[in-house]
């Protein structure tokens, strides 16, 4: 087993996996275009790493929903909402953004 310093938190890795799944949604209004998430998700991240395999996405989405009902949709909606806010603020002249994490 790897040391804790080499692994992401379960929450962070779960979000990366969900973003990988959202990247292949057929509906463009749902799809999240995030080319970075699949590169951040490591093969060492346990079952979450399966989200790196695009052909498994149709199977993994319902499994994610069964494990955490409503969680996948909430995450996708949150990402779209935050992206819209950032785009709006950049258009209004935002030149710096600080993201504070907790954990």
Helices and strands as residue ranges (DSSP letters): G 4-6, H 10-22, H 37-40, G 46-52, G 54-56, H 57-67, H 71-91
